Amino acid sequence: MMRTVLVVEDSPSLARTYQGFLEHAGYCAEVAQTAAAAREKLNAAAPDLVLLDLQLPDGNGIEILEAAQDRPDAPPVVVITANASMNAAVEAMRAGALDFLAKPFDKARLLVTVESALERASLRKVVSKRTTTTPAARRMRFIGESRVMHTVYQTIEAVASSEASVFITGESGTGKELAALSIHESSRRAGKPFHAVNCGAIPENLMESELFGHVKGAFTGASADRDGAAAIADGGTLFLDELAEMPMALQTKLLRFIQLGTYQKVGETKTRKADIRFISATNKLPLEAIRNGELREDLYYRLNVIPIEMPPLRERGDDIGLIAENFMHAFARQEGKAFKTLSEDARAALKAYEWPGNVRQLQNVIRNAVVLQNGETMTAQMLPRGLMQAGAPGPAPRPAPRPTDGFSPAPASGSAPQGRPEQEILPLAIVERRAIEAALEATGGNIQQAARLLEIDPSTIHRRRKSWNRQSA
């Protein structure tokens, strides 16, 4: 069945151009040159998609966007901005637009954007029809039944059978790689490789080799041929974590690889092919990363066919206790401890904390308590002192967390926490820098080993060092 696109554009020449591009690609394209005409066509019959210029002679395009969203059969909307204004794009996305195009753009960009928006809208309809996801959740690797996680389960289940690229956002430690792995394991590619590349943990001069591989002698230290992520993930799924940390020059090559499915190893001219599904992630806000020159806009929109936002742990309610109990059982087995249950006061304390480090931080806290405490029931008093102070009622300010797991050990039975003079308290940024520099010095500059000692991701060290270098420049 031919899909209909309503083109709302006040320029007759541009409207005809867009209409020609769309009709040549097999769409039925209708044109409205004013806001009034657009409302009339929307009221007559809902198109499959609206291509909407925000600057109209008799009204604001945002008003048309909102009117389209108010319909029970609301069509997806792609907005057109007169220039690459991020403010206009952000406002439109907040109002419900699925995507945007900044003038000028070519036929290929238009068609890719329209097709992606239609696919995303179709998948959203599938997701909205799901009323229960417990069976799907059990097939995945997550723990929790909160409403925000049910949304994640629904999306993963809906997109798994598709070949569409997925872009996952969320704070560090929220489980972005776990979501990517769940999508892969539920897809038709489940029997093929799943390969993850942390773009923030690999030195810039080795990133291209990590992605595409190299041949012997391609650079100093290349003593043998080596396959990269493209060859390793062929037939399966490639997960690009912390994408905004990838050098911009390499983002250009990645975009070409995604578009053509071909690549070259470093140091050779032979063109190779790979069949890969791409899943990407970042803990940054993508539009901010684009504005700051850290992420190519065209690469983002090429990969952001299906977005998934991983919720922070503080928004997951009772899931926190379930996850903590699961960690407690696992660590008790490892350490030969007798812990079996988590007390209600411990659950309440865990739920009250903000968890800036998310699930990864919770894991470290429970490991701390299992190693240092004994018993069959883990109580609130056994949890690290910093957590108890953060979760306690009253006006006392929360202490700044340590740069490792964010907590100090719980006090011995009968002891009371001792205050410290304010002048002895250093800003968290200074404490963090000192801890990272001390770890690097202890490991001879080995970032991977330093990250393991600090129990943080290596990409965190890379980002902090870049920030320090910019500040001192």
C-alpha positions in Angstrom: 0.0 0.0 0.0 1.3 3.4 -1.0 2.1 5.6 2.1 1.1 9.3 2.1 3.3 12.1 3.2 1.9 15.6 3.8 4.5 18.2 2.9 3.8 21.5 4.7 6.1 24.1 3.1 5.4 27.7 2.1 8.0 27.9 -0.6 6.4 26.6 -3.9 9.7 25.6 -5.4 10.9 23.7 -2.3 7.4 22.1 -1.9 7.6 20.8 -5.5 11.2 19.6 -5.0 10.3 17.6 -1.9 7.1 16.3 -3.5 9.2 15.1 -6.5 11.7 13.3 -4.3 9.0 11.5 -2.4 6.9 10.5 -5.4 10.0 9.2 -7.2 10.6 7.0 -4.1 7.1 5.6 -4.2 5.3 7.8 -1.8 2.0 9.7 -2.4 3.0 13.3 -1.5 0.4 16.0 -0.8 1.3 19.7 -0.4 0.0 22.4 2.0 1.7 25.9 1.8 -0.1 27.4 4.8 -1.0 26.4 8.3 -4.7 26.7 7.5 -4.3 24.4 4.5 -2.3 21.9 6.7 -5.1 21.8 9.3 -7.7 21.3 6.6 -5.8 18.3 5.1 -5.1 16.8 8.6 -8.8 17.0 9.4 -9.8 15.4 6.1 -7.5 12.3 6.5 -4.5 11.5 8.6 -1.4 11.0 6.4 1.2 8.4 7.3 3.8 11.1 7.9 3.9 14.9 8.0 7.0 16.8 6.7 6.6 20.2 8.4 8.4 23.5 7.9 8.4 25.4 11.2 8.2 28.8 9.4 4.8 29.4 7.9 3.2 32.6 6.7 0.1 32.3 8.8 1.3 30.5 11.9 4.0 28.7 13.8 4.8 25.1 12.7 4.8 24.0 16.3 1.1 24.7 16.5 0.5 22.3 13.5 2.8 19.8 15.2 0.7 20.0 18.4 -2.5 19.7 16.5 -1.3 16.6 14.7 -0.3 15.1 18.1 -3.8 15.7 19.5 -5.3 13.4 16.9 -6.2 9.8 18.0 -4.4 8.6 14.9 -1.5 11.0 15.3 0.9 10.8 12.4 4.7 11.0 12.9 6.1 14.4 12.2 9.5 15.4 10.8 10.1 19.1 11.1 12.2 21.3 8.8 14.2 24.2 10.3 15.4 27.2 8.3 18.9 26.6 9.6 20.7 24.2 11.9 19.2 25.8 15.0 19.4 23.3 17.9 16.9 25.4 19.9 14.2 25.0 17.3 15.0 21.3 16.9 14.8 20.7 20.7 11.5 22.6 21.0 10.0 20.5 18.1 11.3 17.2 19.6 9.8 18.1 23.0 6.5 18.9 21.3 6.4 15.4 19.8 8.4 15.5 16.5 10.2 12.2 15.7 13.0 13.9 13.8 14.1 17.1 12.1 15.9 18.2 9.0 18.0 21.4 8.7 18.0 23.2 5.4 19.6 22.7 3.0 19.4 18.9 2.7 19.5 16.5 -0.3 17.2 13.8 -1.6 19.1 11.0 0.1 18.9 12.7 3.6 15.2 13.4 3.1 14.4 9.8 2.2 16.5 8.2 4.9 14.9 10.5 7.5 11.3 9.8 6.3 11.8 6.1 6.1 13.4 6.0 9.6 10.6 8.1 11.1 8.0 5.8 9.6 9.8 2.7 10.9 10.1 4.2 14.4 6.4 5.2 14.4 5.4 1.7 13.4 7.5 0.2 16.2 6.0 2.6 18.7 2.6 1.4 17.8 3.6 -2.1 18.4 5.1 -1.2 21.8 1.9 0.7 22.8 -0.2 -2.4 22.2 1.8 -4.5 24.7 0.0 -4.7 28.0 2.3 -7.1 29.9 6.0 -7.8 29.6 6.8 -10.1 32.4 7.6 -13.1 30.1 9.8 -10.9 28.0 11.5 -9.5 31.1 12.3 -13.0 32.3 14.0 -13.8 28.9 16.2 -10.7 29.4 19.0 -10.2 31.8 17.4 -7.4 33.9 16.0 -7.5 37.4 13.0 -5.3 38.2 9.3 -4.8 37.5 9.1 -1.0 37.8 7.0 0.9 35.3 10.0 2.6 33.7 11.7 -0.8 33.2 8.5 -2.2 31.7 8.8 0.5 29.0 12.4 -0.7 28.3 11.3 -4.3 28.1 8.5 -3.5 25.7 10.8 -1.6 23.4 13.5 -4.3 23.4 10.9 -6.9 22.7 9.4 -4.8 19.9 12.7 -3.9 18.2 14.5 -7.2 18.6 13.1 -8.8 15.4 13.9 -5.7 13.4 17.2 -4.8 11.7 16.8 -1.2 12.6 19.7 0.5 14.4 19.1 1.3 18.1 20.5 4.2 20.1 20.6 3.9 23.9 21.0 6.8 26.2 21.3 6.9 30.0 23.7 7.7 32.8 26.8 5.6 33.5 25.9 2.4 35.2 22.3 2.1 34.1 22.8 -1.0 32.0 23.1 0.2 28.4 25.3 -2.7 27.4 22.9 -5.1 29.1 20.1 -3.6 27.0 22.1 -4.0 23.8 22.9 -7.6 24.7 19.2 -8.3 25.4 18.3 -6.9 22.0 20.9 -9.1 20.3 19.9 -12.3 22.2 16.2 -11.8 21.3 17.0 -11.1 17.6 17.4 -13.3 14.5 21.2 -12.7 15.0 21.3 -14.4 18.4 23.5 -17.2 17.2 26.0 -14.8 15.7 28.6 -12.7 17.5 27.8 -9.8 19.8 30.9 -7.5 20.0 31.1 -4.4 22.2 33.6 -1.6 21.6 34.0 1.1 24.4 34.9 4.1 22.3 36.0 6.0 25.4 38.5 3.4 26.7 40.6 3.0 23.6 43.5 5.4 22.8 42.6 7.7 19.8 45.6 6.4 17.7 44.4 2.8 18.0 40.6 3.4 17.6 40.6 2.9 13.8 42.5 -0.3 14.1 40.1 -1.5 16.9 37.2 -0.8 14.6 38.4 -2.0 11.2 41.6 -4.0 12.0 45.0 -3.6 10.5 47.6 -5.4 8.4 51.1 -6.2 9.4 53.4 -3.2 9.2 50.5 -0.7 9.0 52.0 1.2 12.0 54.7 0.9 14.6 53.8 -2.2 16.7 51.6 -3.8 14.1 53.6 -7.1 14.0 50.8 -9.2 12.5 47.5 -8.9 10.7 44.6 -8.3 13.1 40.8 -8.3 12.6 38.8 -5.4 14.0 35.3 -5.1 15.3 33.8 -5.0 11.8 35.1 -8.5 11.0 34.5 -9.9 14.5 30.8 -8.8 14.5 30.1 -9.8 10.9 26.7 -11.4 10.7 25.9 -10.3 14.3 25.6 -7.1 16.3 28.2 -4.4 17.0 27.7 -2.3 20.1 29.4 1.1 20.1 29.4 2.3 23.7 30.2 5.9 24.5 30.0 6.8 20.8 30.5 10.6 21.5 34.0 9.8 22.6 35.0 8.5 19.2 37.3 11.0 17.2 35.3 13.0 14.7 37.5 11.9 11.8 36.7 8.3 12.6 33.0 9.1 12.9 33.1 10.1 9.2 34.6 6.7 8.3 32.0 4.9 10.6 29.2 6.7 8.8 30.5 5.5 5.4 30.8 2.0 6.8 27.2 2.0 8.0 25.9 3.4 4.8 27.8 1.1 2.4 28.5 -1.9 4.5 32.2 -1.9 3.4 35.5 -1.0 5.1 39.2 -1.2 4.7 41.7 -2.4 7.3 44.4 0.1 8.3 47.3 -0.2 5.9 45.5 -2.0 3.0 43.5 -1.0 -0.1 41.3 -4.1 -0.3 37.6 -3.3 0.4 35.8 -5.8 2.7 32.1 -6.3 3.4 30.3 -6.9 6.7 26.7 -7.5 7.6 26.2 -5.9 10.9 23.4 -4.5 13.1 24.5 -1.4 14.9 23.5 -0.6 18.5 25.1 2.6 19.9 25.1 4.3 23.3 26.2 7.4 25.1 25.8 8.8 28.6 25.8 12.3 27.2 22.8 14.2 25.9 23.1 13.6 22.1 21.9 17.0 21.0 24.4 18.6 23.4 27.2 16.4 22.1 26.3 17.5 18.6 26.3 21.1 19.6 29.6 20.7 21.3 31.2 19.1 18.3 31.6 15.7 19.9 29.1 13.8 17.8 28.3 14.1 14.1 24.7 15.1 13.5 24.3 12.9 10.4 25.9 9.9 12.2 23.5 10.3 15.2 20.4 10.4 13.0 21.6 7.5 10.9 22.0 5.4 14.1 19.1 6.8 16.1 16.4 4.9 14.3 15.0 3.4 17.5 15.8 5.3 20.7 15.9 3.7 24.1 16.4 5.7 27.3 17.7 3.7 30.3 16.2 5.1 33.5 18.5 6.0 36.4 18.4 3.7 39.4 16.8 6.4 41.6 13.7 6.3 39.5 13.2 2.5 39.7 11.6 2.4 43.2 11.3 -1.1 44.6 13.6 -2.5 41.9 16.5 -1.2 44.0 15.8 -3.7 46.8 15.4 -6.6 44.3 18.7 -5.8 42.6 20.5 -5.4 45.9 19.2 -8.8 47.1 20.3 -10.4 43.9 23.8 -9.0 44.4 23.8 -10.0 48.1 23.1 -13.7 47.2 25.7 -13.7 44.5 28.5 -12.1 46.7 27.5 -14.3 49.6 28.2 -17.4 47.5 31.5 -16.0 46.4 32.6 -15.0 49.9 31.2 -18.0 51.7 28.9 -15.8 53.8 25.4 -16.8 55.2 23.4 -13.8 54.0 19.9 -14.8 52.8 17.6 -11.9 53.2 17.6 -8.1 53.1 15.8 -6.4 56.0 13.0 -3.9 55.4 15.0 -1.0 57.0 17.9 -1.9 54.6 15.5 -1.8 51.6 14.2 1.6 52.8 17.7 3.0 53.2 18.7 1.8 49.8 15.6 3.2 48.2 16.1 6.6 49.8 19.6 7.1 48.4 20.1 9.0 45.1 22.6 6.6 43.5 24.7 8.9 41.3 26.6 5.8 40.2 23.5 3.8 39.5 23.5 0.0 39.4 27.3 -0.2 39.3 27.5 1.8 42.5 24.8 -0.4 44.2 26.8 -3.4 43.2 29.9 -2.0 45.0 27.9 -1.1 48.1 26.5 -4.5 48.5 29.8 -6.2 47.9 31.3 -3.9 50.6 28.6 -5.0 53.1 28.9 -8.7 52.3 32.7 -8.7 52.7 32.8 -6.7 55.9 29.7 -7.9 57.8 28.2 -11.3 58.9 24.8 -12.8 59.5 21.8 -14.2 57.6 19.9 -10.9 57.3 21.6 -7.8 56.0 20.3 -4.8 58.0 20.5 -1.1 57.5 23.2 -0.9 60.1 25.4 -3.2 58.0 25.4 -0.9 55.0 28.2 1.7 54.5 27.9 4.7 56.7 27.6 7.2 53.8 24.5 5.5 52.6 22.8 5.6 56.1 23.6 9.4 56.4 22.2 10.0 52.9 19.0 8.1 53.6 18.4 9.3 57.2 15.6 11.8 57.9 16.4 15.3 59.1 18.2 18.4 57.8 21.8 17.0 57.9 23.5 17.5 54.6 24.6 14.5 52.5 28.3 13.8 52.6 30.2 13.9 49.3 30.8 10.3 48.0 34.2 8.8 47.6 35.3 8.5 43.9 35.2 4.7 44.1 31.9 3.3 45.4 30.7 6.5 47.1 30.6 5.1 50.6 32.8 4.6 53.7 32.5 1.4 55.8 29.7 1.1 58.4 30.8 2.0 61.9 31.4 -0.8 64.4 28.5 -1.7 66.7 28.1 1.0 69.4 30.2 3.6 67.8 28.8 7.0 66.5 30.0 8.8 63.4 32.3 11.6 64.1 32.0 15.0 62.3 34.9 16.7 60.6 35.7 20.4 60.5 34.4 22.0 57.3 37.9 23.2 56.3 39.0 19.6 56.0 36.4 18.9 53.4 37.7 19.2 49.8 35.6 19.7 46.7 34.6 16.4 45.2 36.4 17.2 41.9 39.7 17.6 43.7 39.2 14.3 45.6 38.3 12.5 42.4 41.4 13.9 40.6 43.7 12.9 43.4 42.3 9.4 43.5 42.6 8.9 39.7 46.2 10.3 39.7 47.2 8.1 42.6 45.8 5.0 40.9 47.6 5.9 37.6 50.8 6.4 39.5 50.4 3.1 41.3 49.8 1.3 38.0 52.6 3.0 36.0 50.0 4.9 33.9 47.9 1.8 33.0 44.4 3.1 32.6 42.8 -0.3 32.5 44.4 -1.4 35.8 43.7 2.0 37.4 40.1 1.7 36.5 39.9 -1.7 38.0 41.4 -0.5 41.3 38.9 2.4 41.4 36.1 0.2 40.3 35.1 2.7 37.5 34.9 2.5 33.8 38.2 3.3 31.9 36.2 5.8 29.8 35.7 7.9 32.9 39.5 8.3 33.3 39.9 9.2 29.7 37.1 11.8 29.9 38.5 13.3 33.1 42.0 13.6 31.7 40.7 15.3 28.6 38.8 17.7 30.8 41.9 18.5 32.9 44.0 19.0 29.8 41.4 21.5 28.4 41.4 23.4 31.7 45.2 23.7 31.8 45.5 24.7 28.1 
